[in-house]
Amino acid sequence: MTYLVNNSINVINTWYYPRGPASLAYLQRDSTLIYPFRVQNPTMINGGVGGGIAHMDWDSNVLWLYIVSNDLYQHHHDIQPLPNGNILVIAWERKTAAEAYAMGRQTINNPLNEMWSEAILELEPIGTDSANIVWEWHLWDHLTQDADTTLTNYGIISEHPELIDINYGNVGGTQGPGVSHADWMHLNAIDYNADLDQIVISSRTMGEIYIIDHSTTTAEAASHSDGNSGKGGDLLYRWGNPQVYDRGNGSDQQLNAQHGVNWIPANYPGGGNLILFNNNYQNNNSAVFEIVTPLDSTGNYLLEENEDYGPDGPIWTHSGGFHSNVQSGAFRLPNGNTLITEADDAHMFEVTSNGMVVWNYVYPGQNIMIARAQRYTLNYLNQNDFPDYVSGDINFDGEINIADISHAVDMLYEVGYNPTPPADVNGDGAVTMVDIIILVEMAFND
């Protein structure tokens, strides 16, 4: 279930789907919802497994549904709707042990004898159940190793921070949710920056975040050149654990099992910075980090020779009293506050820049998890695309009663709500005292 609620946790709308979510659901301006979910029989299984993306209207009717779960790919965790209507999808990409050894991998640590790499697919929805893959990026095209000099991807790891060392970290095991797995990078979040035409992703097992160029063609994304960056699909930036590319050690690691990385919108406080949830920060506490990426005026991420990528640390941190080992995330708000979700405890709270908690809510019940929550501005939904409604039924509960009158009063005095079409009962284009009087009469007559 996905809920749209207000600050008082009054439910404005509920979307129902028979399969549980893989990550955050995304509300669109036309009041529809894009929902990543777990398919019944995924082809690869580990934490965060998904496989399906559903596009639903306000009443939970499925407008479009697409499955990314086959012998080669298995969607997991996050998705990212794009401004053009397409959707970015994270997917495991199955590789056999033979394919991995041919790329220089030295050990395979799982009974499946496989290695799951990662891919990002850009889907263009077609009809009700189809899609064109209009762009794709494959991690497998951007690997290096220093174990086998006979292979073309041989190199000195520290000299290639734009590539991933295929031999760093374990490949799967038997500690997944009930089955063996071959998960290696475990990407768990994705976001898109339209101004830069770049993508940021998070790898739990590496303790790193990465930025790649989206301006490439698919062919360029498989290369090491072209695109706005001139670097093809290579990593433009990485941060969190420089020992992964041999420019640091364990004491330099700043991220541990992080999730939910996203850019702060340009017109918000901290605009252009990255914000993320650092799950295993220290002393059984999680933390939210805001970092300033070393982006210069020409659009390049600065990196000094033989040094690791900056910054030396976050520009803002909030921690203390909360911890989640899985999922979770944070979003900067227009007023400079930050909305944080601690997934394990279904806990959402808003903090100021000084760390003061100004809003706090825990969803009741046992064994409840909320992957991430996102706040939307009061005028987020396009009025011209407002869902079907009954005049006077402001909260869409099928009744006209005191709750609707209360909402209308709030709209009249601009407390918590912008005016919405159902509250303009007399149809004069504004919510006034006249509408409230009519609402009282309607509620009394009911």
N, C-alpha and C positions, 0 to 999 in steps of 0.2 A: 504494500500500500504506500502511496505517495500522498502527502498532505501539503496543501497550501494553507498556512495559518497566519494570523496576525500576531502582534506582540503579546496579546493576552491569551494566545493559544486557542482562540476561537477558530474553528475550522471553516475556511472559505470554500474549499473544494477538496475532494478525495478522488484519487485515481486508483482503480483496482486492476490487478493483473494476476493471473494464476501462477506465475513463476516469480521467485524472489529476485531482488535487484543484485546486480554485480557491483554497482557503485552508485554515484549520484545520478539522479534524474534531472533533466534540464527543461525548465519551463521556457516556452517560446513566447514572443510578443503577441502572437495571434491566439494565445490561451491554450495551445496544444502542448503536449509533453513528449519529450524524447527519452526513452527509458531503456537502459541496458539491463538485460536479465540473464539468468542462468537457464540454459536449455536443459531438457530432461536427461539427455544422454550425451554429455560433452565428450569430444574425442581426446582431449587432454585435460587432466584434472589436477589442480592445486588451488591454494587459497585465492579467492577473487575470481574464480572461473565464471565466465558468462556464456557467450555464444550467440545471443540474440539482441536485436535492437528493435523496439516497437515505437511507432509514432502514433500517439493517441490524442483524440479530441477531448474537450472538456468533460464529456460524459463517459470517458474510458472506452469509446469505440476505437478500434484499431484502424488507422488510416493506411499504415504501411508497416510491414514487418519483414525483417531480413535476418538470415542466419549466417554467421561466420563460424562454422564448426564442421570441419571436414578432415580428411587425412593429412592435409598440409597445414591448415590454419585453425586456430581456436582463439576466438576473442576472449579477453579477460579484463577485469577491472573497468577502466574508464573509457569514455568516448569524449569527443569534443565537436559539437555542432559548429559549423562555420557560417560566416555571414552570407555566403552564396547558397546556403541550403544544403550543402554537402555535409558529411559527417566523417571525422577522423576516428579510426578504430585501432586500438592496440590489440595485437594478436600474437600468440606463440606461433613460431614457425618450426615445424618438426624437421630435424636433421638426424640421419642415422649416425651410428658411431663411426662408420666408414667415412662418411662425409666430414665428420668432425676431425678425425685423424688426418684426413687429407688436407685440412686447413691448419694443421699443426697442434691440435689439441692433444695433450699427452695422456690424460686419464678421463674415463667416464665412470661416474660414481653411482650408477643406479641400475636396478635389475632390468629396466626397459632397454638398456643399451642404446639410448638415444640422447640427443642434446637439443633442447628447445631453445632456439634463438628467438628473436623478436622482429616483428614487422609492424609498420603503420600503413594502414590502407585508408584511402579517401574514397568514400562511397557517395555516388550520386544516385539518390533514390529514383527508382523508375516504377511507375504504376503502384500497385499495392503490395508487391512481394518480390521485387527485383531491384538490382542496382548495377550501375557501371562502376568499376574500379578505375577512377580517372587519374589517380596518382598513388604511388607506393614507394615506401622506403624500407630497405632491408638492412638490419644490423650486420648480416653476414657479408655484406659488401664492404664493411669498414672495420676489418679485423687485422691485427698484427700479432706476431709471436717471435720469441727469441730462442726457440728450442730446436728448430730444424732449418739449417742454412740452405737446404735444397729447395725450399718452397718460396714462391714469389712474394709472400707476405712477411718474409723474415725481416726483422729490423730490431733496433735497440729501442725498447719500450719507451724510455724517457724522451727519446727524440721524436716520438709520434703521439703526442697528446690528442691528436685529432682522431685517433683510432682506439679500439678496445682490444686489450690483451686477451686472446682467446683462452689463455691458461690461468687467468685470475679467477679464483673462487671455485666452489664446488658445482657440479652439474647434477642437480636433483638428489634423490635419495628415497627413503621410505618413510619420511616424517610428514608427508602431506596429509590432507583430510581423508584418511582411510585407504589411500592407495599409494603406490610408488609413482614418482614423477621424474621428469627430466628438466625441470625449470632451472634456468641459469641466471638470467638477469632480473627476472621478476619485476618488469615495469608495472607501475601501479597508478600512474596519473599522467594526464596529458592536458596541455593548454595551448592556445594559439594566440599570437600577437599579430593583428591585422596590419598595424603600422609598420612592423618590421618584416612581415610575412615569414615568421619563424615559429617553430614549435619547441616547447619545453616538455621534457619527460623526466620521470623519476624512477630510479632503480633501487629497490629495497636492498637486494643482496650486495650490491656494490657500494651502497652508501653514497651515491652520487646523483646529481641532476645533470641533464644534458640539454643543450640547445642545438637544433639543426635547422637548415635552410629549407623553407617550403617553396621558394620561388623557382625551384628547379623543375625540369621535366622528370618523368620517371627514369629515363635513361641517364640524365644528369645526376639524379639522386643516387644512382648506382656507381657513380664515378667520384673522382677526387677534384673535380673542377667544374666551372660554370655555375649558374645561378647568381643571384645578387651578391653573394659572398665570394664567388670565384672558387669555392671549395667543394662544390657538388654536395654529396650527402655526408661528408665527413663532419665530425663534431666541431661546432663553432665555439663551444664553451662547455666546461664541465666544472663542477664544484662539489665539495663535501668530503672527499677522501683521496688525496693526491697519491697515496701509496698504490692505488690501482694503476697509475701510469708512471710509477717509479720516480716520483718527484716528492716523496715524503715517506713518513712511516706512521705507525699506529697512533702516535701522539698528535699527529696533524689531522686526524680524522675528526670532522665536525658533525657529520650526519650519520644516523644509525636507524635504519628501517623507516626512513621518512616517507611521507605520503602527501598528496594534495597540493603539489606545487602549481602556482598560477601567477601570472603577471597582475600587478595592481593597475587598474585603469588609469590612463594618463591624466585625467582630470580629478583624481582622488589624491588625498595626501599620501605621499610616497609613490606617486604615479611613475610607472616604468620599472619599479623594483619588483623583485620576486618575493613571494611569501609562501611558506610551507609549514607543514606539521612534522616536527622532528620527534618521531615516536619514542625512541629509547634514548633520551637525552642524557640524563645522569640521575643516579640515586632513585631509580624507579619512578622518574618523572618524565613527562613529555614536555616539549617546548614548541612555541611558534617562533620561527625565524623570519625576519625580513632582511634581505640582502640587496646590496647595490652592485649590479654587475659592472665590470670594467669596460663598458662600451664607449668607444671614442667617437668623435664627430664624423668619422668616415664609415661608421657602422661595423667596425672590427672590435673584437673582444681582446683587450690587451693581455699579453703574456710575455714576461721577460724570460730571456734565455736561461734555461736550467732551473727556473722557478715554477711554482705551481700557480694556478689561476687564483686571483683574488676574488673577493676581499679576504682579509685576515679573519674576519668574523662578521656576524650579523650586525646591522645598524640598529636593530630593535629585536628584543627577545621578551617573550612572556612565558613564564613557567611557574610551577609550584602548585601542588594539590590536585593535579590531574595527570592521568596516564592511560594510554591505549596502545596495545601492541600491534593493532591492525587498523587499516583504513584511516579515517579522520582527515581533517583539513581546516583551513582558515581562509577567510575572505576579508579584505579591507572594505570598509564601508565609506560612503561619501563624506561622512562627518569626521573621519579619521579614526573611528573605533574599529575594532576587528571582531568578526563573528567567528567563533571557534567551535568545532564539533569534535568531541571525544567519543569515538565510535563505540568502544567496548561498553561504556555505561550509558549509551544513548543520551549523552549530556551535551547540551548546546548552551553557550554563554557568550556575551558581548563584553569586551573590555575596552577601556580607554587607552590612550597612548601611555598613560601613567600606570596601567595595570589595574585600574579600579573596575570591578565587575558591576555593570549597570543593568544587565539583563541575564537571567539564568533560568534554565528549564531542563529537567530530566524527564524523559518519557517514561511513564509508569510501567511496571511489569518486570518479569524475569526473562533473561536470555533475549533481550531486545538489543539490536544494534542499529545505529543510524550511521551510514557510511560518511555522509557529509550533508550539511544543510547550507543553503545559499539564500541570502536576503535579496529581495527585489524592491526597487523604488516604487512608491505609490502610483506613479504614472507609467509603470513598466508595460502593462498590457495596452495594446493599441485599441483605442475606443472604437474605431471603425471595424475592428475584428472581434469585438466583445462577443462572448458565446451567447447562445440563445437563452433568454430569460423570461420570467414572468414579472411583469411590472409590480413592484412592491416587495417581491421576494429577494431582498438584497443579499442575504447570506446563502441563497440557493438551497435551502433545506426543505422546500416544498410547502412551507407555511408562511403566512404573514402574521407576525406577532410582535411582542415587545422587543425582541432581539433586532428585528428589522427597523423598528422605530429608533432604537438606540444607535444603530449604525447610521441612520439618516441624520440624527442630531449631531453625531461626530463629524459627519461630512459637512453639515451646515456650518459648524464652528471650527472646521479644519483641524480636528483633533484625531490624529491617527489614520484618517482615510481621505483620499481624494474622492470627489463625487463620481458615482458610476451610473450608467444608464438605468438599472433597475430602481434607483432611488429617485429618479426624475419622473415621478408618478404622473404628473400632469403634462409632461412632454414639452415643456417650454424651454428646454435646453439648460436648465440650472436646477440645483437642489435648494429649495427655499422652505420657509415655514409653511407655505401652502401645501407642499408635498408631505410634510410631517402631519399636518392636520388631516389630509386625505388618508395617510397611512393609519392614523389612529382610528378613523372611521372604518377603514377596511378591516383592521384587526378586531375591532369591537363587533362588527357585523359577522365576522367568522366565528 
